[in-house]
Amino acid sequence: MGGFGGEVRANTPEAAWVKFEQEVRPEAEERFGLFLESPLNRDAALKAMWQDSKTHCWVLDYYFSK
């Protein structure tokens, strides 16, 4: 079936979430008809984020499926 995954990077966890919600999610759901698998909500996203030790950016990993 397939899916689509990736990451969003930003200076703060909240900025990463906003970038995901405004740029990635609409594209994946509306344009490609995919369903969000992870993270399912803001709280889950904030808990799963990690900070890159080299760039100090916050990273949100995501995955959509068909």
Secondary structure, DSSP 4 states (H G I P E B T S, - for coil): --EEEEEEEESSHHHHHHHIIIIIHHIIIIIT--EEEE--SHHHHHHH-EE-TTT--EEEEEEEE-
